[in-house]
Amino acid sequence: MSMMVKRLQLALIHTAVAVTLVPINSTLNRVMIKELGISAALVALLASLPYVFSPLQVIIGSYSDRHPVLGLRRTPYIVLGLLFCAVGVVLAPLATVEIPVQPILGLILTLLVFMAWGMGFNLASVSYLALASEISGEKGRSRTVAIMWVMMVVGIILTAATLGGMLERFDYAALNRAFLTVAAGALALGTLGLIGLEKKVSGQSATVSPDEERESWQSIFRKVFANPEARLFFGYLLLLLTALLGQDILLEPYAAEAFNLAVSATTRITSIWGGVMLIAMLVTGFLETRLAKKTLARVGGWVGVLGFALIAVSGLLAQRGMFYGGVVLLGAGTGIATISNLSLMLDMTTRRVGLYIGAWGVASALARVVGNLLSGVLRDAVNLMSQNPLAGYLTVFVLQGLFLLISLFLLSRVDVHRFQERERLTFVERAAIAGDLS
């Protein structure tokens, strides 16, 4: 089997797991908040479970290193994780509709379903990324993960578009069919990806080598925070990503509330955002040969600020076109910020690159949890006090724009030249790291 075929198979597995996030984060979040009237804080907590569980990836990865099943170190864990993800997607709409009818039972069932989905995501992710590293080797890893990342983004865009088409005439039967279709598609993609991919191991080859040891979050925090410049950059990343990623849970419900958009239309927002982000990342990779990375990082932040401003003002003025303009700018800002800041971070060290990649991963996971929960709780609290259905959303978007402004101030204090200069990374290498942390 050629290396390109293996890379495409790995990309199919990565895409299979990633697309199970789409129905939850682009459709069910809106249905739960808007149609079912469920607390945005609760929805945010449920949607954050994959990232709440992400520290367990160290344990999962180390266990799979040392405990192959039927001679396979990764495949069984990928299969189990993907099954959990698929089952979670199928059962999620069935469980959540019970919350307004039978609150306690519905909440217990929903929590169990989302926990299964979140654990499955982490179980599969750490396993297929380890498999990608083992198959590709150090030299080929960047190209492999770059292909995985591009196919993942394309898969997310197509999944959101397909869901939107299936939900043109929304009812709960159509919702269940759409979620079942996504789950079946994910299983099919994963199966194609896994066929003949991993070779069996035995004896000493089944034992993890010393250089495969994984670092815990505590270890990463301790090492990164020992460096004052790294602490500053970590704080900058945390604020930046909290703003850019924390909007995910509220964007679709806000569009429904402010513009009375149908479920199909709000679901397609993910396609627009993802498509623009992908283009922005490609363009940024090209521009980095001509512009300073810190300059591009500032551009990404300011574009994001403008995106949040348009999204907030669009609701006040009831301007749907302005809202979509804000979504486009938000996608562009996220794409520019992702590539430029990864490059900026990796310019800071000639050693321990893995440590800083780990720090980015920790910042990303923390930002998603903090951003989602802060957005959900703040939206609920402001709506309760104001009795205005838009007030909570507008407050959140303004706060996220403010976070971006503060992050830009922190960025101005980061001095890259205090770190040793390193070789410029190619766009493929940066895209690979971005995909590794998605």
Backbone hydrogen bonds, N-H to C=O, Kabsch-Sander energy under -0.5 kcal/mol:
donor,donor_aa,acceptor,acceptor_aa,energy
6,K,2,S,-1.9
7,R,3,M,-2.5
8,L,4,M,-2.3
9,Q,5,V,-2.3
10,L,6,K,-2.7
11,A,7,R,-2.2
12,L,8,L,-1.9
13,I,9,Q,-1.9
14,H,10,L,-2.4
15,T,11,A,-2.6
16,A,12,L,-2.5
17,V,13,I,-2.1
18,A,14,H,-2.2
19,V,15,T,-2.6
20,T,16,A,-0.6
20,T,17,V,-0.8
21,L,18,A,-1.8
22,V,18,A,-0.5
22,V,19,V,-0.6
24,I,20,T,-0.5
25,N,21,L,-2.7
26,S,22,V,-2.4
27,T,22,V,-0.5
27,T,23,P,-0.9
28,L,23,P,-3.3
29,N,24,I,-1.4
31,V,27,T,-2.2
32,M,28,L,-3.0
33,I,29,N,-1.9
34,K,30,R,-3.1
35,E,30,R,-0.7
36,L,31,V,-2.6
38,I,32,M,-3.2
41,A,376,G,-0.6
43,V,39,S,-2.1
44,A,40,A,-2.5
45,L,41,A,-2.1
46,L,42,L,-2.4
47,A,43,V,-2.5
48,S,44,A,-1.1
49,L,46,L,-1.1
51,Y,48,S,-1.2
52,V,48,S,-2.2
53,F,49,L,-2.4
56,L,53,F,-2.0
57,Q,54,S,-2.0
58,V,55,P,-1.2
60,I,56,L,-2.9
61,G,57,Q,-3.0
62,S,58,V,-2.2
63,Y,59,I,-2.4
64,S,60,I,-2.5
65,D,61,G,-1.9
66,R,62,S,-1.3
67,H,63,Y,-1.5
69,V,72,L,-2.9
70,L,68,P,-0.5
72,L,69,V,-1.6
77,Y,74,R,-0.6
78,I,74,R,-2.3
79,V,75,T,-2.9
80,L,76,P,-2.4
81,G,77,Y,-2.4
82,L,78,I,-2.9
83,L,79,V,-2.3
84,F,80,L,-2.2
85,C,81,G,-2.3
86,A,82,L,-2.7
87,V,83,L,-2.9
88,G,84,F,-2.5
89,V,85,C,-2.2
90,V,86,A,-2.3
91,L,87,V,-2.5
92,A,88,G,-1.9
95,A,91,L,-2.5
96,T,92,A,-2.5
97,V,93,P,-1.4
98,E,95,A,-1.4
99,I,96,T,-1.5
102,Q,98,E,-3.7
106,G,102,Q,-3.5
107,L,103,P,-2.3
108,I,104,I,-2.3
109,L,105,L,-2.7
110,T,106,G,-2.5
111,L,107,L,-2.6
112,L,108,I,-2.3
113,V,109,L,-2.4
114,F,110,T,-2.7
115,M,111,L,-2.2
116,A,112,L,-2.1
117,W,113,V,-2.2
118,G,114,F,-2.8
119,M,115,M,-2.7
120,G,116,A,-2.5
121,F,117,W,-2.1
122,N,118,G,-1.7
123,L,119,M,-2.8
124,A,120,G,-2.5
125,S,121,F,-2.3
126,V,122,N,-2.0
127,S,123,L,-1.0
128,Y,124,A,-2.8
129,L,125,S,-2.1
130,A,126,V,-1.5
131,L,127,S,-2.1
132,A,128,Y,-2.3
133,S,129,L,-2.0
134,E,130,A,-2.3
135,I,131,L,-2.6
136,S,132,A,-2.2
137,G,133,S,-2.1
140,G,136,S,-0.8
141,R,137,G,-1.1
144,T,140,G,-2.1
145,V,141,R,-2.7
146,A,142,S,-2.0
147,I,143,R,-2.0
148,M,144,T,-2.2
149,W,145,V,-2.6
150,V,146,A,-2.5
151,M,147,I,-2.3
152,M,148,M,-2.0
153,V,149,W,-2.4
154,V,150,V,-2.4
155,G,151,M,-2.5
156,I,152,M,-2.4
157,I,153,V,-2.4
158,L,154,V,-2.6
159,T,155,G,-2.5
160,A,156,I,-2.5
161,A,157,I,-2.0
162,T,158,L,-2.6
163,L,159,T,-2.8
164,G,160,A,-2.3
165,G,161,A,-2.0
166,M,162,T,-2.3
167,L,163,L,-1.4
168,E,165,G,-1.1
170,F,168,E,-0.7
175,L,171,D,-2.1
176,N,172,Y,-2.2
177,R,173,A,-2.1
178,A,174,A,-2.5
179,F,175,L,-2.3
180,L,176,N,-2.3
181,T,177,R,-2.3
182,V,178,A,-2.1
183,A,179,F,-2.3
184,A,180,L,-2.6
185,G,181,T,-2.6
186,A,182,V,-2.5
187,L,183,A,-2.2
188,A,184,A,-2.2
189,L,185,G,-2.6
190,G,186,A,-2.6
191,T,187,L,-2.3
192,L,188,A,-2.2
193,G,189,L,-2.1
194,L,190,G,-1.8
195,I,191,T,-1.4
197,L,194,L,-2.0
198,E,194,L,-0.5
201,V,71,G,-3.1
205,S,202,S,-1.5
206,A,203,G,-1.6
207,T,204,Q,-1.8
212,E,209,S,-2.1
213,E,210,P,-1.5
220,I,216,S,-2.2
221,F,217,W,-2.9
222,R,218,Q,-2.4
223,K,219,S,-2.2
224,V,220,I,-2.7
225,F,221,F,-2.7
226,A,223,K,-0.5
227,N,224,V,-1.6
231,R,227,N,-2.3
232,L,228,P,-2.0
233,F,229,E,-2.2
234,F,230,A,-2.6
235,G,231,R,-2.3
236,Y,232,L,-2.2
237,L,233,F,-2.7
238,L,234,F,-2.5
239,L,235,G,-2.1
240,L,236,Y,-2.6
241,L,237,L,-3.1
242,T,238,L,-2.0
243,A,239,L,-1.8
244,L,240,L,-2.5
245,L,241,L,-2.7
246,G,241,L,-0.5
246,G,242,T,-1.3
247,Q,243,A,-0.7
248,D,245,L,-1.3
249,I,246,G,-0.5
250,L,247,Q,-1.3
251,L,247,Q,-1.7
254,Y,250,L,-2.5
255,A,251,L,-2.0
256,A,252,E,-2.0
257,E,253,P,-2.4
258,A,254,Y,-3.3
259,F,255,A,-1.9
260,N,256,A,-1.1
261,L,255,A,-1.1
264,S,167,L,-0.6
266,T,262,A,-2.3
267,T,263,V,-2.1
268,R,264,S,-1.3
269,I,266,T,-1.0
270,T,267,T,-1.1
272,I,268,R,-1.8
273,W,269,I,-2.8
274,G,270,T,-2.8
275,G,271,S,-2.3
276,V,272,I,-2.3
277,M,273,W,-2.2
278,L,274,G,-2.3
279,I,275,G,-2.0
280,A,276,V,-2.7
281,M,277,M,-2.3
282,L,278,L,-2.0
283,V,279,I,-2.5
284,T,280,A,-2.5
285,G,281,M,-2.3
286,F,282,L,-1.5
287,L,283,V,-2.5
288,E,284,T,-1.8
289,T,286,F,-1.1
290,R,287,L,-2.4
291,L,287,L,-2.3
296,L,292,A,-2.1
297,A,293,K,-2.6
298,R,294,K,-2.1
299,V,295,T,-2.3
300,G,296,L,-2.7
301,G,297,A,-2.1
302,W,298,R,-2.7
303,V,299,V,-2.7
304,G,300,G,-1.9
305,V,301,G,-2.2
306,L,302,W,-2.4
307,G,303,V,-2.2
308,F,304,G,-2.5
309,A,305,V,-2.2
310,L,306,L,-2.5
311,I,307,G,-2.3
312,A,308,F,-2.4
313,V,309,A,-2.7
314,S,310,L,-2.4
315,G,311,I,-1.0
315,G,312,A,-0.6
316,L,312,A,-1.2
317,L,313,V,-2.3
318,A,314,S,-0.8
319,Q,314,S,-2.2
320,R,318,A,-0.8
323,F,319,Q,-1.7
324,Y,320,R,-2.2
325,G,321,G,-2.0
326,G,322,M,-2.1
327,V,323,F,-2.1
328,V,324,Y,-2.3
329,L,325,G,-2.3
330,L,326,G,-2.5
331,G,327,V,-2.4
332,A,328,V,-2.4
333,G,329,L,-3.1
334,T,330,L,-2.2
335,G,331,G,-2.2
336,I,332,A,-2.6
337,A,333,G,-2.6
338,T,334,T,-2.2
339,I,335,G,-1.8
340,S,336,I,-2.2
341,N,337,A,-2.2
342,L,338,T,-1.8
343,S,339,I,-2.1
344,L,340,S,-2.3
345,M,341,N,-2.6
346,L,342,L,-2.3
347,D,343,S,-1.2
348,M,345,M,-1.4
349,T,346,L,-0.8
356,Y,352,R,-1.4
357,I,353,V,-2.2
358,G,354,G,-2.4
359,A,355,L,-2.0
360,W,356,Y,-2.1
361,G,357,I,-2.2
362,V,358,G,-2.4
363,A,359,A,-2.7
364,S,360,W,-2.7
365,A,361,G,-2.4
366,L,362,V,-2.8
367,A,363,A,-2.5
368,R,364,S,-2.2
369,V,365,A,-2.1
370,V,366,L,-3.2
371,G,367,A,-3.0
372,N,368,R,-2.3
373,L,369,V,-2.5
374,L,370,V,-2.8
375,S,371,G,-2.3
376,G,372,N,-2.6
377,V,373,L,-2.8
378,L,374,L,-2.5
379,R,375,S,-2.3
380,D,376,G,-2.1
381,A,377,V,-2.6
382,V,378,L,-2.6
383,N,379,R,-2.1
384,L,380,D,-2.2
385,M,381,A,-2.0
386,S,382,V,-2.7
387,Q,383,N,-2.3
391,A,388,N,-0.7
392,G,388,N,-0.7
394,L,390,L,-2.5
395,T,391,A,-2.3
396,V,392,G,-2.1
397,F,393,Y,-2.5
398,V,394,L,-2.3
399,L,395,T,-2.4
400,Q,396,V,-2.5
401,G,397,F,-2.0
402,L,398,V,-2.1
403,F,399,L,-2.4
404,L,400,Q,-1.9
405,L,401,G,-1.9
406,I,402,L,-2.5
407,S,403,F,-2.5
408,L,404,L,-2.0
409,F,405,L,-1.6
410,L,406,I,-2.2
411,L,407,S,-2.4
412,S,408,L,-1.6
413,R,409,F,-0.6
413,R,410,L,-1.2
414,V,410,L,-0.5
414,V,411,L,-1.3
416,V,414,V,-0.7
418,R,415,D,-1.4
419,F,416,V,-1.9
430,R,426,T,-2.0
431,A,427,F,-3.2
432,A,428,V,-2.0
433,I,429,E,-1.9
434,A,430,R,-2.4
435,G,431,A,-2.6
436,D,432,A,-2.2
437,L,433,I,-1.2
438,S,435,G,-1.1
